[in-house]
Each structure stands twice: as structure tokens, then as C-alpha cells.
Amino acid sequence: MTITKKGTVIELDIHGMYADDAKREIERYLSTVSPKVQEVIVIHGYHKGQVLKNMVRTRLKHPRIASKLVSLNEGQTRLILKFE
């Protein structure tokens, strides 16, 4: 998983990961991320299958996630985080 920080927005690139591994890594990251982070953009890809996209949009759960937004870019999903 590649992490890119842009102010209060973080990008997590999970291309090429197995869904269960990616889910575990994202959940672990959300448990330790700064309370100042407001949004996480998960880059899961689009053209090589739907497994990662479906995992992020349906199976991924975490107390910090306030909502999930489908992006105009089908290869990513935006996670809006709760303020702590």
C-alpha cells in the first residue's frame, strides 16, 4: 500500500493487493491516522476487476468512516472521516 499525504487528505493506493490484506491495512491505517485528517482517497483501480472496489465500497467498516463517496473516477473511493 502506498500512502501519499496532501494536507488533510491522504491517498492510499491498494493496487495489486489481495482484498483481505488491503482491508486489514486500511483499517490499521485508519486506527492510527491523525485526527486532523478529514478524507482518505482509496485508489483501488478499475480495469483489472471489481474485487478491491467492492471491498472498499461494501465490506470496509471502521469507526472513523463517516461516509463513503463514489468518485467520478471509477478507480477510487473517497472516505470522509469523522472528527475526533
Jmol script that loads the backbone (N, CA, C; Angstrom):
load data "model"
ATOM      1  N   MET A   1       0.858  -1.168   0.000  1.00  0.00           N
ATOM      2  CA  MET A   1       0.000   0.000   0.000  1.00  0.00           C
ATOM      3  C   MET A   1       0.905   1.232   0.000  1.00  0.00           C
ATOM      4  N   THR A   2       0.623   2.145  -0.905  1.00  0.00           N
ATOM      5  CA  THR A   2       1.373   3.387  -0.992  1.00  0.00           C
ATOM      6  C   THR A   2       0.544   4.512  -0.378  1.00  0.00           C
ATOM      7  N   ILE A   3       1.184   5.315   0.466  1.00  0.00           N
ATOM      8  CA  ILE A   3       0.496   6.405   1.160  1.00  0.00           C
ATOM      9  C   ILE A   3       1.043   7.736   0.667  1.00  0.00           C
ATOM     10  N   THR A   4       0.146   8.635   0.243  1.00  0.00           N
ATOM     11  CA  THR A   4       0.519   9.978  -0.184  1.00  0.00           C
ATOM     12  C   THR A   4      -0.274  10.976   0.644  1.00  0.00           C
ATOM     13  N   LYS A   5       0.431  11.924   1.279  1.00  0.00           N
ATOM     14  CA  LYS A   5      -0.234  12.921   2.121  1.00  0.00           C
ATOM     15  C   LYS A   5      -0.327  14.245   1.377  1.00  0.00           C
ATOM     16  N   LYS A   6      -1.530  14.835   1.409  1.00  0.00           N
ATOM     17  CA  LYS A   6      -1.770  16.147   0.800  1.00  0.00           C
ATOM     18  C   LYS A   6      -2.586  16.978   1.784  1.00  0.00           C
ATOM     19  N   GLY A   7      -1.932  17.548   2.773  1.00  0.00           N
ATOM     20  CA  GLY A   7      -2.639  18.331   3.794  1.00  0.00           C
ATOM     21  C   GLY A   7      -3.519  17.448   4.654  1.00  0.00           C
ATOM     22  N   THR A   8      -4.828  17.717   4.635  1.00  0.00           N
ATOM     23  CA  THR A   8      -5.766  16.935   5.437  1.00  0.00           C
ATOM     24  C   THR A   8      -6.373  15.782   4.645  1.00  0.00           C
ATOM     25  N   VAL A   9      -5.823  15.540   3.447  1.00  0.00           N
ATOM     26  CA  VAL A   9      -6.289  14.442   2.592  1.00  0.00           C
ATOM     27  C   VAL A   9      -5.141  13.457   2.408  1.00  0.00           C
ATOM     28  N   ILE A  10      -5.457  12.178   2.557  1.00  0.00           N
ATOM     29  CA  ILE A  10      -4.483  11.104   2.386  1.00  0.00           C
ATOM     30  C   ILE A  10      -4.943  10.229   1.229  1.00  0.00           C
ATOM     31  N   GLU A  11      -4.001   9.804   0.391  1.00  0.00           N
ATOM     32  CA  GLU A  11      -4.305   8.834  -0.662  1.00  0.00           C
ATOM     33  C   GLU A  11      -3.661   7.502  -0.301  1.00  0.00           C
ATOM     34  N   LEU A  12      -4.446   6.441  -0.366  1.00  0.00           N
ATOM     35  CA  LEU A  12      -3.948   5.087  -0.146  1.00  0.00           C
ATOM     36  C   LEU A  12      -4.119   4.317  -1.444  1.00  0.00           C
ATOM     37  N   ASP A  13      -3.030   3.860  -2.018  1.00  0.00           N
ATOM     38  CA  ASP A  13      -3.077   3.105  -3.269  1.00  0.00           C
ATOM     39  C   ASP A  13      -2.949   1.625  -2.936  1.00  0.00           C
ATOM     40  N   ILE A  14      -4.014   0.868  -3.228  1.00  0.00           N
ATOM     41  CA  ILE A  14      -4.034  -0.558  -2.886  1.00  0.00           C
ATOM     42  C   ILE A  14      -3.986  -1.440  -4.135  1.00  0.00           C
ATOM     43  N   HIS A  15      -3.583  -0.875  -5.264  1.00  0.00           N
ATOM     44  CA  HIS A  15      -3.447  -1.669  -6.492  1.00  0.00           C
ATOM     45  C   HIS A  15      -2.628  -2.932  -6.223  1.00  0.00           C
ATOM     46  N   GLY A  16      -3.062  -4.038  -6.763  1.00  0.00           N
ATOM     47  CA  GLY A  16      -2.290  -5.274  -6.706  1.00  0.00           C
ATOM     48  C   GLY A  16      -2.364  -6.032  -5.395  1.00  0.00           C
ATOM     49  N   MET A  17      -3.096  -5.536  -4.421  1.00  0.00           N
ATOM     50  CA  MET A  17      -3.204  -6.227  -3.140  1.00  0.00           C
ATOM     51  C   MET A  17      -4.378  -7.197  -3.166  1.00  0.00           C
ATOM     52  N   TYR A  18      -4.310  -8.220  -2.329  1.00  0.00           N
ATOM     53  CA  TYR A  18      -5.463  -9.081  -2.106  1.00  0.00           C
ATOM     54  C   TYR A  18      -6.470  -8.299  -1.266  1.00  0.00           C
ATOM     55  N   ALA A  19      -7.753  -8.536  -1.489  1.00  0.00           N
ATOM     56  CA  ALA A  19      -8.803  -7.764  -0.824  1.00  0.00           C
ATOM     57  C   ALA A  19      -8.699  -7.838   0.698  1.00  0.00           C
ATOM     58  N   ASP A  20      -8.500  -9.022   1.261  1.00  0.00           N
ATOM     59  CA  ASP A  20      -8.428  -9.154   2.719  1.00  0.00           C
ATOM     60  C   ASP A  20      -7.217  -8.426   3.290  1.00  0.00           C
ATOM     61  N   ASP A  21      -6.078  -8.508   2.585  1.00  0.00           N
ATOM     62  CA  ASP A  21      -4.878  -7.796   3.030  1.00  0.00           C
ATOM     63  C   ASP A  21      -5.088  -6.288   2.961  1.00  0.00           C
ATOM     64  N   ALA A  22      -5.691  -5.824   1.875  1.00  0.00           N
ATOM     65  CA  ALA A  22      -5.945  -4.393   1.709  1.00  0.00           C
ATOM     66  C   ALA A  22      -6.901  -3.889   2.785  1.00  0.00           C
ATOM     67  N   LYS A  23      -7.942  -4.646   3.061  1.00  0.00           N
ATOM     68  CA  LYS A  23      -8.923  -4.265   4.090  1.00  0.00           C
ATOM     69  C   LYS A  23      -8.241  -4.133   5.446  1.00  0.00           C
ATOM     70  N   ARG A  24      -7.427  -5.103   5.784  1.00  0.00           N
ATOM     71  CA  ARG A  24      -6.714  -5.093   7.063  1.00  0.00           C
ATOM     72  C   ARG A  24      -5.767  -3.887   7.154  1.00  0.00           C
ATOM     73  N   GLU A  25      -5.038  -3.599   6.073  1.00  0.00           N
ATOM     74  CA  GLU A  25      -4.098  -2.476   6.066  1.00  0.00           C
ATOM     75  C   GLU A  25      -4.821  -1.135   6.170  1.00  0.00           C
ATOM     76  N   ILE A  26      -5.938  -0.983   5.458  1.00  0.00           N
ATOM     77  CA  ILE A  26      -6.703   0.268   5.525  1.00  0.00           C
ATOM     78  C   ILE A  26      -7.257   0.459   6.932  1.00  0.00           C
ATOM     79  N   GLU A  27      -7.826  -0.587   7.512  1.00  0.00           N
ATOM     80  CA  GLU A  27      -8.370  -0.495   8.873  1.00  0.00           C
ATOM     81  C   GLU A  27      -7.277  -0.142   9.880  1.00  0.00           C
ATOM     82  N   ARG A  28      -6.109  -0.749   9.728  1.00  0.00           N
ATOM     83  CA  ARG A  28      -4.984  -0.451  10.626  1.00  0.00           C
ATOM     84  C   ARG A  28      -4.563   1.016  10.467  1.00  0.00           C
ATOM     85  N   TYR A  29      -4.511   1.481   9.226  1.00  0.00           N
ATOM     86  CA  TYR A  29      -4.130   2.869   8.982  1.00  0.00           C
ATOM     87  C   TYR A  29      -5.154   3.831   9.592  1.00  0.00           C
ATOM     88  N   LEU A  30      -6.439   3.553   9.407  1.00  0.00           N
ATOM     89  CA  LEU A  30      -7.481   4.426   9.950  1.00  0.00           C
ATOM     90  C   LEU A  30      -7.438   4.481  11.478  1.00  0.00           C
ATOM     91  N   SER A  31      -6.965   3.426  12.110  1.00  0.00           N
ATOM     92  CA  SER A  31      -6.870   3.394  13.573  1.00  0.00           C
ATOM     93  C   SER A  31      -5.744   4.275  14.100  1.00  0.00           C
ATOM     94  N   THR A  32      -4.769   4.585  13.247  1.00  0.00           N
ATOM     95  CA  THR A  32      -3.605   5.346  13.699  1.00  0.00           C
ATOM     96  C   THR A  32      -3.482   6.724  13.056  1.00  0.00           C
ATOM     97  N   VAL A  33      -4.334   7.036  12.098  1.00  0.00           N
ATOM     98  CA  VAL A  33      -4.209   8.296  11.367  1.00  0.00           C
ATOM     99  C   VAL A  33      -4.533   9.484  12.277  1.00  0.00           C
ATOM    100  N   SER A  34      -3.886  10.594  12.020  1.00  0.00           N
ATOM    101  CA  SER A  34      -4.088  11.815  12.796  1.00  0.00           C
ATOM    102  C   SER A  34      -5.549  12.256  12.774  1.00  0.00           C
ATOM    103  N   PRO A  35      -6.043  12.776  13.895  1.00  0.00           N
ATOM    104  CA  PRO A  35      -7.417  13.288  13.923  1.00  0.00           C
ATOM    105  C   PRO A  35      -7.622  14.477  12.982  1.00  0.00           C
ATOM    106  N   LYS A  36      -6.541  15.097  12.537  1.00  0.00           N
ATOM    107  CA  LYS A  36      -6.629  16.236  11.619  1.00  0.00           C
ATOM    108  C   LYS A  36      -6.974  15.812  10.194  1.00  0.00           C
ATOM    109  N   VAL A  37      -6.760  14.535   9.885  1.00  0.00           N
ATOM    110  CA  VAL A  37      -7.064  14.041   8.538  1.00  0.00           C
ATOM    111  C   VAL A  37      -8.578  13.970   8.375  1.00  0.00           C
ATOM    112  N   GLN A  38      -9.084  14.599   7.320  1.00  0.00           N
ATOM    113  CA  GLN A  38     -10.524  14.676   7.085  1.00  0.00           C
ATOM    114  C   GLN A  38     -11.011  13.721   6.009  1.00  0.00           C
ATOM    115  N   GLU A  39     -10.107  13.317   5.122  1.00  0.00           N
ATOM    116  CA  GLU A  39     -10.524  12.492   3.987  1.00  0.00           C
ATOM    117  C   GLU A  39      -9.405  11.541   3.589  1.00  0.00           C
ATOM    118  N   VAL A  40      -9.802  10.331   3.225  1.00  0.00           N
ATOM    119  CA  VAL A  40      -8.867   9.346   2.683  1.00  0.00           C
ATOM    120  C   VAL A  40      -9.405   8.927   1.322  1.00  0.00           C
ATOM    121  N   ILE A  41      -8.567   9.068   0.313  1.00  0.00           N
ATOM    122  CA  ILE A  41      -8.928   8.618  -1.027  1.00  0.00           C
ATOM    123  C   ILE A  41      -8.269   7.265  -1.233  1.00  0.00           C
ATOM    124  N   VAL A  42      -9.081   6.241  -1.425  1.00  0.00           N
ATOM    125  CA  VAL A  42      -8.563   4.894  -1.652  1.00  0.00           C
ATOM    126  C   VAL A  42      -8.537   4.653  -3.153  1.00  0.00           C
ATOM    127  N   ILE A  43      -7.344   4.424  -3.672  1.00  0.00           N
ATOM    128  CA  ILE A  43      -7.177   4.152  -5.096  1.00  0.00           C
ATOM    129  C   ILE A  43      -7.118   2.639  -5.254  1.00  0.00           C
ATOM    130  N   HIS A  44      -8.197   2.077  -5.804  1.00  0.00           N
ATOM    131  CA  HIS A  44      -8.310   0.626  -5.919  1.00  0.00           C
ATOM    132  C   HIS A  44      -8.236   0.144  -7.354  1.00  0.00           C
ATOM    133  N   GLY A  45      -8.299   1.030  -8.299  1.00  0.00           N
ATOM    134  CA  GLY A  45      -8.262   0.632  -9.707  1.00  0.00           C
ATOM    135  C   GLY A  45      -9.645   0.277 -10.223  1.00  0.00           C
ATOM    136  N   TYR A  46      -9.698   0.101 -11.529  1.00  0.00           N
ATOM    137  CA  TYR A  46     -10.992  -0.127 -12.167  1.00  0.00           C
ATOM    138  C   TYR A  46     -10.938  -1.199 -13.247  1.00  0.00           C
ATOM    139  N   HIS A  47      -9.919  -1.189 -14.062  1.00  0.00           N
ATOM    140  CA  HIS A  47      -9.901  -2.031 -15.257  1.00  0.00           C
ATOM    141  C   HIS A  47      -9.519  -3.490 -15.025  1.00  0.00           C
ATOM    142  N   LYS A  48      -8.946  -3.814 -13.903  1.00  0.00           N
ATOM    143  CA  LYS A  48      -8.499  -5.196 -13.679  1.00  0.00           C
ATOM    144  C   LYS A  48      -9.379  -5.924 -12.687  1.00  0.00           C
ATOM    145  N   GLY A  49     -10.665  -5.662 -12.711  1.00  0.00           N
ATOM    146  CA  GLY A  49     -11.591  -6.357 -11.827  1.00  0.00           C
ATOM    147  C   GLY A  49     -12.207  -5.435 -10.801  1.00  0.00           C
ATOM    148  N   GLN A  50     -13.208  -5.960 -10.125  1.00  0.00           N
ATOM    149  CA  GLN A  50     -14.000  -5.169  -9.190  1.00  0.00           C
ATOM    150  C   GLN A  50     -13.804  -5.579  -7.731  1.00  0.00           C
ATOM    151  N   VAL A  51     -12.923  -6.532  -7.472  1.00  0.00           N
ATOM    152  CA  VAL A  51     -12.795  -7.088  -6.122  1.00  0.00           C
ATOM    153  C   VAL A  51     -12.415  -6.018  -5.099  1.00  0.00           C
ATOM    154  N   LEU A  52     -11.376  -5.238  -5.377  1.00  0.00           N
ATOM    155  CA  LEU A  52     -10.941  -4.217  -4.424  1.00  0.00           C
ATOM    156  C   LEU A  52     -11.976  -3.105  -4.293  1.00  0.00           C
ATOM    157  N   LYS A  53     -12.548  -2.686  -5.406  1.00  0.00           N
ATOM    158  CA  LYS A  53     -13.574  -1.639  -5.373  1.00  0.00           C
ATOM    159  C   LYS A  53     -14.763  -2.092  -4.530  1.00  0.00           C
ATOM    160  N   ASN A  54     -15.228  -3.308  -4.749  1.00  0.00           N
ATOM    161  CA  ASN A  54     -16.365  -3.827  -3.985  1.00  0.00           C
ATOM    162  C   ASN A  54     -16.038  -3.948  -2.499  1.00  0.00           C
ATOM    163  N   MET A  55     -14.819  -4.367  -2.181  1.00  0.00           N
ATOM    164  CA  MET A  55     -14.419  -4.487  -0.784  1.00  0.00           C
ATOM    165  C   MET A  55     -14.469  -3.118  -0.111  1.00  0.00           C
ATOM    166  N   VAL A  56     -13.899  -2.094  -0.753  1.00  0.00           N
ATOM    167  CA  VAL A  56     -13.874  -0.758  -0.156  1.00  0.00           C
ATOM    168  C   VAL A  56     -15.285  -0.206  -0.006  1.00  0.00           C
ATOM    169  N   ARG A  57     -16.104  -0.389  -1.016  1.00  0.00           N
ATOM    170  CA  ARG A  57     -17.431   0.230  -1.019  1.00  0.00           C
ATOM    171  C   ARG A  57     -18.474  -0.527  -0.202  1.00  0.00           C
ATOM    172  N   THR A  58     -18.270  -1.831   0.044  1.00  0.00           N
ATOM    173  CA  THR A  58     -19.296  -2.592   0.763  1.00  0.00           C
ATOM    174  C   THR A  58     -18.800  -3.227   2.060  1.00  0.00           C
ATOM    175  N   ARG A  59     -17.611  -3.816   2.066  1.00  0.00           N
ATOM    176  CA  ARG A  59     -17.152  -4.567   3.238  1.00  0.00           C
ATOM    177  C   ARG A  59     -16.353  -3.737   4.231  1.00  0.00           C
ATOM    178  N   LEU A  60     -15.698  -2.687   3.775  1.00  0.00           N
ATOM    179  CA  LEU A  60     -14.835  -1.896   4.654  1.00  0.00           C
ATOM    180  C   LEU A  60     -15.670  -1.123   5.674  1.00  0.00           C
ATOM    181  N   LYS A  61     -15.394  -1.357   6.942  1.00  0.00           N
ATOM    182  CA  LYS A  61     -16.085  -0.669   8.042  1.00  0.00           C
ATOM    183  C   LYS A  61     -15.024  -0.198   9.040  1.00  0.00           C
ATOM    184  N   HIS A  62     -15.230   0.977   9.594  1.00  0.00           N
ATOM    185  CA  HIS A  62     -14.331   1.484  10.624  1.00  0.00           C
ATOM    186  C   HIS A  62     -15.026   2.634  11.345  1.00  0.00           C
ATOM    187  N   PRO A  63     -14.828   2.770  12.664  1.00  0.00           N
ATOM    188  CA  PRO A  63     -15.490   3.845  13.409  1.00  0.00           C
ATOM    189  C   PRO A  63     -15.157   5.256  12.910  1.00  0.00           C
ATOM    190  N   ARG A  64     -13.998   5.451  12.279  1.00  0.00           N
ATOM    191  CA  ARG A  64     -13.623   6.789  11.784  1.00  0.00           C
ATOM    192  C   ARG A  64     -14.346   7.163  10.496  1.00  0.00           C
ATOM    193  N   ILE A  65     -14.903   6.196   9.775  1.00  0.00           N
ATOM    194  CA  ILE A  65     -15.538   6.484   8.488  1.00  0.00           C
ATOM    195  C   ILE A  65     -16.934   7.058   8.725  1.00  0.00           C
ATOM    196  N   ALA A  66     -17.117   8.321   8.309  1.00  0.00           N
ATOM    197  CA  ALA A  66     -18.429   8.964   8.406  1.00  0.00           C
ATOM    198  C   ALA A  66     -19.263   8.630   7.181  1.00  0.00           C
ATOM    199  N   SER A  67     -18.623   8.608   6.019  1.00  0.00           N
ATOM    200  CA  SER A  67     -19.336   8.276   4.784  1.00  0.00           C
ATOM    201  C   SER A  67     -18.346   7.874   3.704  1.00  0.00           C
ATOM    202  N   LYS A  68     -18.875   7.212   2.695  1.00  0.00           N
ATOM    203  CA  LYS A  68     -18.096   6.810   1.524  1.00  0.00           C
ATOM    204  C   LYS A  68     -18.713   7.493   0.318  1.00  0.00           C
ATOM    205  N   LEU A  69     -17.872   8.129  -0.480  1.00  0.00           N
ATOM    206  CA  LEU A  69     -18.353   8.824  -1.663  1.00  0.00           C
ATOM    207  C   LEU A  69     -17.779   8.175  -2.907  1.00  0.00           C
ATOM    208  N   VAL A  70     -18.653   7.880  -3.848  1.00  0.00           N
ATOM    209  CA  VAL A  70     -18.218   7.344  -5.129  1.00  0.00           C
ATOM    210  C   VAL A  70     -17.680   8.518  -5.929  1.00  0.00           C
ATOM    211  N   SER A  71     -16.474   8.376  -6.413  1.00  0.00           N
ATOM    212  CA  SER A  71     -15.828   9.436  -7.177  1.00  0.00           C
ATOM    213  C   SER A  71     -16.226   9.363  -8.643  1.00  0.00           C
ATOM    214  N   LEU A  72     -16.073  10.465  -9.358  1.00  0.00           N
ATOM    215  CA  LEU A  72     -16.260  10.431 -10.808  1.00  0.00           C
ATOM    216  C   LEU A  72     -15.227   9.513 -11.449  1.00  0.00           C
ATOM    217  N   ASN A  73     -14.097   9.358 -10.790  1.00  0.00           N
ATOM    218  CA  ASN A  73     -13.069   8.417 -11.222  1.00  0.00           C
ATOM    219  C   ASN A  73     -13.437   7.054 -10.637  1.00  0.00           C
ATOM    220  N   GLU A  74     -13.853   6.120 -11.473  1.00  0.00           N
ATOM    221  CA  GLU A  74     -14.292   4.795 -11.007  1.00  0.00           C
ATOM    222  C   GLU A  74     -13.192   4.008 -10.298  1.00  0.00           C
ATOM    223  N   GLY A  75     -11.959   4.445 -10.425  1.00  0.00           N
ATOM    224  CA  GLY A  75     -10.845   3.738  -9.813  1.00  0.00           C
ATOM    225  C   GLY A  75     -10.540   4.155  -8.391  1.00  0.00           C
ATOM    226  N   GLN A  76     -11.389   5.015  -7.828  1.00  0.00           N
ATOM    227  CA  GLN A  76     -11.146   5.439  -6.451  1.00  0.00           C
ATOM    228  C   GLN A  76     -12.450   5.665  -5.700  1.00  0.00           C
ATOM    229  N   THR A  77     -12.343   5.581  -4.375  1.00  0.00           N
ATOM    230  CA  THR A  77     -13.464   5.837  -3.476  1.00  0.00           C
ATOM    231  C   THR A  77     -12.970   6.786  -2.397  1.00  0.00           C
ATOM    232  N   ARG A  78     -13.766   7.789  -2.080  1.00  0.00           N
ATOM    233  CA  ARG A  78     -13.406   8.771  -1.059  1.00  0.00           C
ATOM    234  C   ARG A  78     -14.046   8.387   0.271  1.00  0.00           C
ATOM    235  N   LEU A  79     -13.239   8.337   1.314  1.00  0.00           N
ATOM    236  CA  LEU A  79     -13.723   8.078   2.668  1.00  0.00           C
ATOM    237  C   LEU A  79     -13.683   9.393   3.436  1.00  0.00           C
ATOM    238  N   ILE A  80     -14.835   9.875   3.846  1.00  0.00           N
ATOM    239  CA  ILE A  80     -14.909  11.085   4.663  1.00  0.00           C
ATOM    240  C   ILE A  80     -14.850  10.637   6.119  1.00  0.00           C
ATOM    241  N   LEU A  81     -13.911  11.204   6.863  1.00  0.00           N
ATOM    242  CA  LEU A  81     -13.677  10.756   8.234  1.00  0.00           C
ATOM    243  C   LEU A  81     -14.391  11.630   9.251  1.00  0.00           C
ATOM    244  N   LYS A  82     -14.763  11.000  10.357  1.00  0.00           N
ATOM    245  CA  LYS A  82     -15.367  11.713  11.482  1.00  0.00           C
ATOM    246  C   LYS A  82     -14.268  12.493  12.197  1.00  0.00           C
ATOM    247  N   PHE A  83     -14.639  13.628  12.737  1.00  0.00           N
ATOM    248  CA  PHE A  83     -13.699  14.400  13.544  1.00  0.00           C
ATOM    249  C   PHE A  83     -13.645  13.792  14.930  1.00  0.00           C
ATOM    250  N   GLU A  84     -12.463  13.736  15.484  1.00  0.00           N
ATOM    251  CA  GLU A  84     -12.316  13.179  16.842  1.00  0.00           C
ATOM    252  C   GLU A  84     -11.904  14.254  17.806  1.00  0.00           C
TER     253      GLU A  84
END
end "model"
wireframe off; spacefill off
backbone 0.3
color backbone group
